[in-house]
Amino acid sequence: MKKILIFLFVLALSILGVSCTQKSGITGTFTGLTNDTLWIRVSVLNDEYEFERKEGMDTVVVKDGKFFYDPQTNNLTELWIVPIENIERSSNSSMISYGPGASITLLYSPGDHIRLDAKNEDKIVAFQANGNRYNELLSVLNAKTQDAYKQRNDALKVISDQSFEGDKTSYQEQLREAMQVINNNELNYICDNPDEPLSAYLVSSWIFQHADRTLQYADSLGVLALNSEMGRILKQKIESIHTTRAALEESRKKEIARKEMIGKPAPEFTLKDINGNDISLSSLRGKYVVINFWGSWCHWCLEAFPNIKRYYADHQDEFEIVGIAFSDKIEAWRKVVLETHSLPWINIFDENDLRDKYYVTGAPTYVLIDNTGVIVDFSMNFSEVIGRLNELREKSML
């Protein structure tokens, strides 16, 4: 009997322990809302140490000022949380925007128990978060800018008020001072905490707007920050900056090379078309030719095909199109040519890096060649190429 009582006592304790264990995720309060919905953009750290954005937005409903959200992720995750009432939509597009201070950024690791308490006032969010060191520090950074956000908004209301007839100088100075505080907040933290992993995260977050500043402040970080998980994220961002810049420089050089090719004979080639026949550019001499460099992976290329087909059907006796697919898969190329779009002109699969001879950097790229085999122009727009083609034909008829 005694053993049974002990067993029941232990079982009761285990059940109590389970029931009192907080579920991982974000438990919080959100006050000051006129709309009960929050939008959450989720970006999960992938194996290449890049935050990969999840498609679409998650939504959470705040009920009686409280909410719970489970990111359901197996990796470090960046969460961007914004009250839907703070979102501004453009009247003529699907673009959305929001002012400084209108959202919350949190960092969540699997198993975290995050507590978030937030308040929305005049589209400015004040928040306190704990559960991991990153969010506690982000809360401190947010608190230091709250007054500046309010000063900014108050100044903008007067500056943008067309009916205000007074002197706006003091409000413009107020706006300048507020923006200085907001812009310097992260910089000051990084300078004061070079070994803090959060500093590496903050520097990495500037890449899209301030690549030069990212490189500058990355050099000031300490070993502890650079060797942390956030440091590896930053290193990946820095590598992408250098890769992008190298690609832009290469693209610039190829653009110059393409311009130098205009007025000169087009590079010759002999390749097999989709039916296995040898096609040489020189065999088309006497015709105007449009070479279309494209790929089945290129949305704009596929979108252009219906218009190109209509024009080709009406004018195929006046010129020829040579479609050259590059950086593609043969199966995908054949499906587009023979099934999806049934392209009626000459189609070639480029396995010999022909695009390099024409200094092609993107798709679609159209090359207009006259009836003597000389390059007339390069363009990424088929309508522009046809405009030039019509000019050539009109001149030849004079």
Summary of the structure (lengths in Angstrom):
residues: 398
radius of gyration: 30.2
end to end distance: 114.5
largest distance: 114.5
contacts: 1122
relative contact order: 0.07
helix: 45%
strand: 24%
